[in-house]
Amino acid sequence: MKRFLSIAAFAFVLLALTGCNEGTRKKALLPTISGKAGEVIIVVSKGEWEGCVGIELRDLLASDCPFLPQKEPLYTLVNITPSTFTNIFQIHRNILIVNISSDVTEPGIVYRTDVWAQPQCVISVNAPDGESAAGIIRENRDRILHTLEQAERDRIINNAKKFEERSLAPEVTALAEGSPHFPSGYSLKKRAQNFIWISYETTYINQGIFIYRYPASGENDLTVEKIIAKRNEVLKQNVPGMFDNTYMTTSDITVPGLEYVRYKGRDFAEVRGYWEVNNDFMGGPFVSHSFYSPSGEDIIVIEAFVYAPRYDKRHYLRQVESLLYSFEWAEESKK
């Protein structure tokens, strides 16, 4: 009996390992995704696209991206009808399929990854009619947005880890007790007391990250007023402009937005707004993450900004903002 049980257990483990290996091999055989970053294929009939389903999707995914100086949609949407959804479109990076049929008995939404390509995000909405489909989309707005945003973010982070500029993490960790993952092309632009500036610069585009820390007061440290006041103080001291009496600061063209975020076990205050150069005409969007140091004695800030006066900025900000989300405490990165 014991021998029989041992053989059965071995067979079960072998079967499980075989299944895992087959799944791994199948995924390895998938082609690499196609399409531009920030683009979503919407698979739905023309009639539904022009009706309530399309209205709901455009209101959700093509609304204005917040805190950009020019109007840009959150995502670029491309409508494909089900009959033309062939191999060329099935390998796209982001796909949202709206399946409307009287045969649908369990209306709802399904989230999948790596169906026809990798790393791919596929969202399927199943409903018996257009009104029901629009309702499902409306009820799941936050999760749909989060799923697409996380898929875009993960691709950027994975690419940063794959092609990491490893000389930067020790510099940042010495100040912040942890570091984002910086891809090749980023370099150390400035190091000062309690301040580091990492930058990726081309002829017309500047994507930068500031890392700084300061003592916590212990009361209301993470309000938008205190975060911006300290930001202006630190940047005036460390980020000069091209001319005398010019320096980076926070634009007062609008009130910065604040959201408290918990991401992979880490809590931080996320602030979005516009930066400008005092007494000059430079400016652009920024996003910052402020959080307590492990001891609770200091506030650590990692901030991303973009300067791209000739171009739309959604893609460039999403790229550098994603690096903030790749931050890991030094102890975590050793695991």
C-alpha positions as CSV (number, residue, x, y, z in Angstrom):
1,M,0.0,0.0,0.0
2,K,2.8,2.4,1.0
3,R,4.6,1.6,-2.3
4,F,1.4,2.3,-4.2
5,L,0.9,5.6,-2.5
6,S,4.5,6.6,-3.2
7,I,4.1,5.8,-6.9
8,A,0.8,7.7,-7.0
9,A,2.4,10.7,-5.3
10,F,5.3,10.7,-7.7
11,A,3.0,10.4,-10.7
12,F,0.9,13.4,-9.4
13,V,4.1,15.5,-9.0
14,L,5.3,14.5,-12.4
15,L,2.0,15.4,-13.9
16,A,2.0,18.8,-12.2
17,L,5.5,19.5,-13.3
18,T,4.7,18.5,-16.9
19,G,1.7,20.8,-16.9
20,C,3.8,23.7,-15.6
21,N,6.5,23.0,-18.2
22,E,3.9,22.9,-21.0
23,G,2.4,26.2,-19.8
24,T,5.9,27.7,-19.7
25,R,6.8,26.4,-23.1
26,K,3.5,27.6,-24.6
27,K,4.1,31.1,-23.2
28,A,7.7,31.1,-24.5
29,L,6.3,30.3,-28.0
30,L,4.0,33.3,-28.0
31,P,5.1,36.2,-30.2
32,T,6.1,39.6,-28.8
33,I,3.3,42.2,-28.6
34,S,2.8,44.8,-31.3
35,G,1.3,48.3,-31.2
36,K,2.3,51.6,-29.7
37,A,2.5,52.3,-25.9
38,G,-0.8,53.8,-24.7
39,E,-2.8,52.2,-27.5
40,V,-5.9,50.0,-27.0
41,I,-7.6,47.8,-29.6
42,I,-11.4,47.9,-29.0
43,V,-13.1,44.9,-30.6
44,V,-16.8,45.7,-31.1
45,S,-19.2,46.2,-34.0
46,K,-19.5,49.6,-35.6
47,G,-23.1,50.0,-34.5
48,E,-22.2,49.4,-30.8
49,W,-19.0,51.6,-31.1
50,E,-21.2,54.5,-32.3
51,G,-23.8,53.8,-29.7
52,C,-23.9,53.6,-25.9
53,V,-21.0,51.1,-25.6
54,G,-18.6,53.3,-27.6
55,I,-19.7,56.4,-25.7
56,E,-19.0,54.6,-22.4
57,L,-15.6,53.4,-23.5
58,R,-14.5,56.7,-25.0
59,D,-15.6,58.5,-21.8
60,L,-13.5,56.1,-19.8
61,L,-10.4,55.5,-21.9
62,A,-10.2,58.6,-24.1
63,S,-10.9,61.3,-21.5
64,D,-8.3,63.9,-21.0
65,C,-5.1,62.8,-19.2
66,P,-4.9,64.8,-16.0
67,F,-2.2,67.4,-15.4
68,L,-0.8,67.7,-18.9
69,P,-0.3,71.2,-20.4
70,Q,-2.1,70.2,-23.7
71,K,-5.1,68.0,-24.1
72,E,-4.2,64.3,-24.6
73,P,-6.4,61.3,-24.1
74,L,-5.5,58.7,-21.5
75,Y,-5.3,56.1,-24.3
76,T,-5.4,56.0,-28.1
77,L,-8.4,53.9,-29.1
78,V,-8.6,51.9,-32.3
79,N,-11.9,50.2,-33.2
80,I,-11.8,46.8,-34.9
81,T,-14.9,44.9,-35.8
82,P,-15.1,41.2,-34.7
83,S,-15.0,40.0,-38.3
84,T,-11.7,41.8,-38.9
85,F,-10.1,40.9,-35.6
86,T,-7.5,38.6,-37.2
87,N,-3.9,37.5,-36.4
88,I,-2.4,40.9,-37.1
89,F,-4.6,42.6,-34.4
90,Q,-4.6,39.7,-32.0
91,I,-0.9,40.2,-31.0
92,H,-1.6,43.8,-29.9
93,R,-0.4,44.9,-26.4
94,N,-3.8,46.0,-25.1
95,I,-7.1,44.5,-26.3
96,L,-10.6,45.1,-25.0
97,I,-13.2,42.8,-26.5
98,V,-17.0,43.5,-26.2
99,N,-18.9,40.3,-26.9
100,I,-22.6,41.1,-27.3
101,S,-24.8,38.1,-28.0
102,S,-28.2,36.8,-26.9
103,D,-26.3,33.5,-26.1
104,V,-24.5,35.2,-23.2
105,T,-25.9,33.7,-20.0
106,E,-23.4,35.0,-17.5
107,P,-22.8,38.7,-18.2
108,G,-19.6,40.1,-16.8
109,I,-16.0,41.0,-17.4
110,V,-12.9,38.7,-17.7
111,Y,-9.3,39.8,-17.3
112,R,-6.6,37.8,-19.0
113,T,-2.9,38.0,-19.9
114,D,-0.7,36.7,-22.7
115,V,-3.5,35.2,-24.7
116,W,-2.1,35.6,-28.2
117,A,1.2,37.4,-27.5
118,Q,3.3,38.5,-24.5
119,P,3.3,40.7,-22.4
120,Q,-0.4,41.2,-23.3
121,C,-3.4,42.5,-21.5
122,V,-6.8,41.3,-22.7
123,I,-10.1,42.4,-21.2
124,S,-13.4,40.8,-22.3
125,V,-16.8,42.2,-21.6
126,N,-19.7,39.7,-22.1
127,A,-23.3,40.9,-22.3
128,P,-26.6,40.0,-24.0
129,D,-27.1,43.5,-25.3
130,G,-25.5,46.9,-25.7
131,E,-27.2,48.5,-22.7
132,S,-26.0,45.7,-20.5
133,A,-22.4,45.9,-21.9
134,A,-22.4,49.7,-21.2
135,G,-23.6,49.0,-17.7
136,I,-20.8,46.5,-17.0
137,I,-18.2,48.9,-18.3
138,R,-19.6,51.6,-16.1
139,E,-19.6,49.4,-13.0
140,N,-16.0,48.3,-13.6
141,R,-14.4,51.6,-14.6
142,D,-11.8,51.7,-11.9
143,R,-10.6,48.2,-12.4
144,I,-10.5,48.5,-16.2
145,L,-8.3,51.6,-15.9
146,H,-6.1,50.0,-13.2
147,T,-5.6,46.9,-15.3
148,L,-4.5,48.8,-18.4
149,E,-2.4,51.2,-16.5
150,Q,-0.7,48.4,-14.6
151,A,0.0,46.5,-17.8
152,E,1.7,49.5,-19.4
153,R,3.6,50.2,-16.1
154,D,4.8,46.6,-15.8
155,R,6.2,46.6,-19.4
156,I,8.2,49.7,-18.6
157,I,9.5,48.3,-15.3
158,N,10.4,44.9,-16.7
159,N,12.3,46.6,-19.5
160,A,14.1,48.8,-17.0
161,K,15.1,45.8,-15.0
162,K,16.2,43.9,-18.2
163,F,18.4,46.8,-19.4
164,E,19.3,48.4,-16.0
165,E,21.9,51.0,-15.5
166,R,23.3,49.4,-12.4
167,S,25.6,52.1,-11.4
168,L,22.7,54.4,-10.2
169,A,21.0,52.2,-7.6
170,P,23.9,52.3,-5.1
171,E,24.0,56.1,-5.3
172,V,20.3,56.4,-4.7
173,T,20.2,53.8,-2.0
174,A,22.8,55.6,0.0
175,L,20.4,58.5,0.2
176,A,16.9,56.9,0.1
177,E,17.5,53.4,1.6
178,G,16.2,52.0,-1.6
179,S,16.0,52.8,-5.3
180,P,13.9,52.7,-8.4
181,H,15.2,50.6,-11.4
182,F,16.7,53.0,-14.0
183,P,17.1,51.7,-17.6
184,S,20.2,52.3,-19.7
185,G,20.5,55.9,-20.8
186,Y,19.7,57.4,-17.5
187,S,22.7,59.1,-15.7
188,L,23.6,60.9,-12.6
189,K,23.3,64.7,-13.3
190,K,23.7,66.1,-9.8
191,R,24.5,64.9,-6.3
192,A,24.2,67.3,-3.3
193,Q,23.4,67.0,0.4
194,N,20.2,65.0,0.7
195,F,19.5,65.5,-3.0
196,I,20.1,63.5,-6.2
197,W,19.1,64.3,-9.8
198,I,18.9,61.4,-12.3
199,S,18.3,62.3,-15.9
200,Y,17.7,61.0,-19.4
201,E,18.2,63.7,-22.0
202,T,18.0,63.9,-25.8
203,T,18.0,66.9,-28.1
204,Y,14.4,67.9,-27.4
205,I,13.3,65.7,-24.5
206,N,14.3,65.7,-20.8
207,Q,13.0,63.0,-18.5
208,G,14.2,63.5,-15.0
209,I,13.9,62.0,-11.5
210,F,14.7,63.9,-8.3
211,I,15.3,62.0,-5.0
212,Y,15.5,63.9,-1.8
213,R,14.8,63.6,1.9
214,Y,14.1,65.9,4.9
215,P,13.2,65.5,8.5
216,A,9.6,64.6,9.3
217,S,7.7,66.8,11.7
218,G,5.4,64.1,12.8
219,E,2.2,66.0,12.1
220,N,0.5,66.3,8.7
221,D,3.7,65.7,6.8
222,L,1.9,64.3,3.8
223,T,-0.6,67.1,3.0
224,V,-0.3,68.7,-0.4
225,E,0.5,72.0,1.1
226,K,3.5,70.7,3.1
227,I,4.7,68.5,0.2
228,I,4.7,71.4,-2.3
229,A,6.2,73.9,0.2
230,K,9.2,71.6,0.8
231,R,9.4,70.8,-2.9
232,N,9.7,74.5,-3.8
233,E,12.4,74.9,-1.1
234,V,14.5,71.9,-2.2
235,L,14.2,72.7,-6.0
236,K,15.0,76.4,-5.6
237,Q,18.2,75.3,-3.9
238,N,19.2,72.5,-6.2
239,V,17.7,73.0,-9.7
240,P,18.8,76.3,-11.2
241,G,17.6,77.6,-14.5
242,M,19.8,78.8,-17.4
243,F,19.9,82.5,-16.2
244,D,20.4,84.4,-12.9
245,N,17.5,84.2,-10.5
246,T,15.8,81.3,-12.4
247,Y,15.0,78.0,-10.8
248,M,12.5,75.2,-10.9
249,T,9.4,75.6,-8.8
250,T,5.7,74.5,-8.7
251,S,3.4,76.4,-11.1
252,D,0.3,78.0,-9.6
253,I,-1.7,77.7,-12.8
254,T,-3.7,75.0,-11.0
255,V,-3.8,73.3,-7.6
256,P,-1.7,70.1,-7.6
257,G,-3.7,66.9,-7.1
258,L,-3.1,64.5,-4.2
259,E,-3.9,60.9,-3.9
260,Y,-2.9,58.4,-1.1
261,V,-1.7,55.2,-2.7
262,R,-0.9,51.7,-1.4
263,Y,1.2,49.8,-3.9
264,K,2.8,46.4,-3.3
265,G,2.8,47.0,0.5
266,R,4.2,50.5,0.3
267,D,2.2,53.6,1.2
268,F,2.9,57.0,-0.3
269,A,1.3,60.4,-1.1
270,E,1.2,60.9,-4.9
271,V,1.1,64.5,-6.1
272,R,0.6,65.6,-9.7
273,G,1.0,69.1,-11.0
274,Y,2.9,71.4,-13.2
275,W,6.5,72.6,-12.8
276,E,7.9,75.8,-14.2
277,V,11.1,77.8,-14.1
278,N,10.8,81.0,-12.1
279,N,11.5,84.1,-14.4
280,D,11.7,81.9,-17.5
281,F,9.3,80.1,-19.9
282,M,10.1,76.5,-19.3
283,G,7.6,74.1,-17.8
284,G,5.9,70.7,-17.9
285,P,4.2,68.0,-15.8
286,F,5.5,66.3,-12.7
287,V,4.4,63.5,-10.4
288,S,6.0,62.8,-7.0
289,H,5.8,60.0,-4.4
290,S,6.4,61.1,-0.7
291,F,6.7,58.5,2.0
292,Y,8.2,57.9,5.4
293,S,11.7,56.4,5.8
294,P,11.8,53.0,7.6
295,S,12.6,54.7,10.8
296,G,9.8,57.2,10.4
297,E,12.2,60.1,11.1
298,D,12.4,61.4,7.6
299,I,10.3,62.0,4.5
300,I,11.7,60.5,1.3
301,V,10.6,61.9,-2.0
302,I,11.0,60.5,-5.5
303,E,9.8,62.7,-8.3
304,A,9.5,62.4,-12.1
305,F,9.2,65.3,-14.5
306,V,9.1,65.8,-18.2
307,Y,10.3,68.6,-20.5
308,A,9.3,68.0,-24.1
309,P,8.1,71.3,-25.6
310,R,7.8,70.0,-29.1
311,Y,5.9,66.8,-28.4
312,D,2.9,65.3,-26.6
313,K,3.9,64.3,-23.1
314,R,1.6,61.5,-22.1
315,H,3.9,58.7,-23.2
316,Y,7.1,60.4,-21.8
317,L,5.5,61.0,-18.4
318,R,4.1,57.5,-18.2
319,Q,7.6,56.1,-18.9
320,V,9.4,58.1,-16.2
321,E,6.4,57.8,-13.7
322,S,6.5,54.0,-14.0
323,L,10.1,54.1,-12.7
324,L,8.8,55.6,-9.5
325,Y,6.6,52.6,-9.0
326,S,9.7,50.3,-9.4
327,F,11.1,51.6,-6.2
328,E,12.3,48.9,-3.8
329,W,13.7,49.2,-0.3
330,A,17.3,47.9,-0.2
331,E,16.3,44.9,1.9
332,E,13.6,43.9,-0.6
333,S,15.9,44.1,-3.6
334,K,18.2,41.5,-2.0
335,K,15.5,38.9,-1.9
